[in-house]
């Protein structure tokens, strides 16, 4: 089979897995791992902070027990003996260390700028839906020069429940005035995939931090490594 024939089959599989909406109304993005591959830095920051508690974590532990989750849930699970004040202090210290380590180290996922500019040229709203703490959101949008692309910005920390609950995406859809089927969501973590899928949104898994198979098993319609994937652009052209 020629490369062109294989590419045609890949595009057909993509469009079959991710049906075209009648009227694409918005694109919704996660932050960490979707706009930029921040996980290696988060992993390092958690490693350093947890050493103070004589805990040594490996990458497998990070992916299964930490990645994509809210800080209060992470700390309560790993260090249940901490009271609320101590847990908040640990989480704050970890996030400050993350920002320190990330300074000058982050770049947007390949193809992101093209996608953001394309959606803007089409008049499509673009929302950000994230479990990240507010200080991290401001920091990441500033260092990636993305402060003017997202409206609304939904912060799980400000809601009764964060991902994997569907509430953050449901609130985003409410603010956009759209049905779930009029949108697509871009997510990299299991908790994010669960959240978007439970909200009824067609969801594309970004494999920057987790493999395609686990994301597909959780309900992602299809996956991509980054936003240069030609299947994405063929799909957008059809949508």
Secondary structure, DSSP 8 states (H G I E B T S, - for coil): --HHHHHHHHHHHHHHHS---SS--EEEE-SBTTTB--HHHHHHHHHHHHHTTT----HHHHHHHTTT--HHHHHHHH-TTS-HHHHHHHHHHHHHHHHHHHTTT--B-TTHHHHHHHHHHTT-EEEEEE-S-HHHHHHHHHHTT-TTS-SSEEEGGGSS--TTSTHHHHHHHHHHT--GGGEEEEE-SHHHHHHHHHTT-EEEEETTSS-HHHHHHTT-SEEESSTT-HHHHHHHHH-
